[in-house]
Structure formats: C-alpha cells, structure tokens
C-alpha cells in the first residue's frame, strides 16, 4: 500500500497474468478509511496491475479494505486466470 495524496495505491504479488474486474469492469466492495477512523465506500480502478482506491469523502486516507463483510455481495476482483481476491484489509488497526 502506498498513499498518494487522497488516493491509496495497492500492489499485489502472485497476480498471475494480471488483474481484472469481472462484469461491468468497475471494481466493487472497496472501502477507504481516513484519519477520522471511518470507512466509506470507495471507487477503485485497475491501472498497470495496481488498484487505485479513492473517495470524495476521504482526503487523507490511511487504510483500505475489500469485501470486508460477513457475506459480501458483488465481489468482482479477480486475476485473469479467474481466481478471486480474498477479502483483505491493509491495516490491523482498522
């Protein structure tokens, strides 16, 4: 994870031949946390096999989580081989 202004850039290992958003092409189930310790639904997009996460509600991000729910619906973050990303968070503090 790298913070770049109001965005967080996520890098992954073991991505196979690349990352994709299945379906309509827009990543879903991402949330971003600011310095207020509150998570908000986030926009997320894939660029150069990295995921850029951001929200208009968060200007100073500190953490990201993906599919962080008991039964997350509409998960669509996969690698090109068809393997889904597991739910994750970038910090144990949030």
Phi, psi and omega in degrees: 000136177224130178272127178232092182067240181264013181238157171243132179254123181255131175246147184230151172257165179055052182265008183066226180266009176144169181257148179216158170252114180286152178089232186285358175091357178255126180294142181236168173072018175264144175227151181231144183244137176257189181292350177278001180065023178247135175269141179231148173305141186234155167277144177214139179218154179264128174223122179052045179059027171236156179250126178259124184239134182200163177206144175297338183275352183233112179262337178233082184288150177229342182201161178225149169221154182231131176053039185270073180207163180298321180219075185295132178257156175064025175296137183213023180262114186223169165263170185295341178279355177096009179270129182282152173284141176283154173303143179207165170222154185269353181214141175284346182280343185239000000 
